Amino acid sequence: MKLEINDEVSKLLDLSEEEILEVLAVSLYKMEKINGVQGGKITGKSEIEFHGLLGKYGQFINYDEGDLDADLNNLKDF
């Protein structure tokens, strides 16, 4: 899929193409429509880099009690 934003809207936003992709990815992540890997693909960054980007937009990593339990169970196998 290719998205196009016309020049008038682009100038009004005063954001670069990279920043627009970041805002889109962070918004979708916040809505829990995508994960960190997918956010990285949208922004052209790794998952770790995308997670680092979240703070720039006031968003935190989606990590709940279920994620913690899964991580703890995985550590038991080591």
C-alpha positions as CSV (number, residue, x, y, z in Angstrom):
1,M,0.0,0.0,0.0
2,K,1.2,3.5,-0.8
3,L,-0.1,6.5,1.0
4,E,0.0,10.0,-0.5
5,I,-0.4,13.2,1.3
6,N,-0.9,16.2,-0.9
7,D,1.6,19.1,-0.7
8,E,-0.9,21.5,0.9
9,V,-1.6,19.1,3.8
10,S,2.1,18.3,4.1
11,K,3.0,22.0,4.4
12,L,0.2,22.6,6.9
13,L,1.5,19.7,9.1
14,D,5.1,21.0,8.9
15,L,6.3,17.4,9.3
16,S,8.8,15.5,7.2
17,E,7.8,12.3,5.5
18,E,9.8,10.4,8.2
19,E,8.0,12.2,11.0
20,I,4.6,11.5,9.4
21,L,5.4,7.8,9.2
22,E,6.5,8.0,12.9
23,V,3.3,9.6,13.9
24,L,1.3,7.0,12.0
25,A,3.2,4.1,13.5
26,V,3.1,5.4,17.0
27,S,-0.7,6.1,16.7
28,L,-1.4,2.6,15.4
29,Y,0.8,1.1,18.2
30,K,-1.0,3.2,20.8
31,M,-4.3,1.8,19.5
32,E,-2.8,-1.7,19.7
33,K,-3.3,-2.3,16.0
34,I,0.4,-3.1,15.4
35,N,3.3,-4.3,17.5
36,G,6.8,-3.0,17.8
37,V,8.2,-5.1,14.9
38,Q,5.5,-3.7,12.6
39,G,6.1,-0.2,13.9
40,G,9.7,-0.6,13.0
41,K,8.8,-1.7,9.5
42,I,6.6,1.3,9.0
43,T,9.3,3.7,10.2
44,G,12.2,1.9,8.6
45,K,13.7,1.1,12.0
46,S,14.4,-2.0,14.1
47,E,11.9,-3.0,16.8
48,I,14.3,-1.6,19.5
49,E,14.8,1.7,17.6
50,F,11.0,2.0,17.3
51,H,10.5,1.4,21.0
52,G,13.0,4.1,21.6
53,L,11.0,6.4,19.4
54,L,7.9,6.0,21.4
55,G,9.0,8.4,24.1
56,K,9.5,11.2,21.6
57,Y,5.7,11.0,21.2
58,G,4.8,10.5,24.8
59,Q,3.9,6.8,24.4
60,F,5.1,3.9,26.5
61,I,5.8,0.3,25.4
62,N,2.7,-1.9,25.5
63,Y,3.7,-4.3,28.2
64,D,1.2,-5.8,30.6
65,E,1.1,-8.4,33.4
66,G,0.5,-11.2,30.8
67,D,3.7,-10.1,29.1
68,L,5.6,-10.2,32.4
69,D,4.3,-13.7,33.2
70,A,5.3,-14.9,29.8
71,D,8.8,-13.5,30.2
72,L,9.2,-15.0,33.6
73,N,8.1,-18.4,32.3
74,N,10.6,-18.1,29.5
75,L,13.4,-17.3,32.0
76,K,12.6,-20.5,34.0
77,D,13.7,-22.5,30.9
78,F,17.2,-21.0,31.1
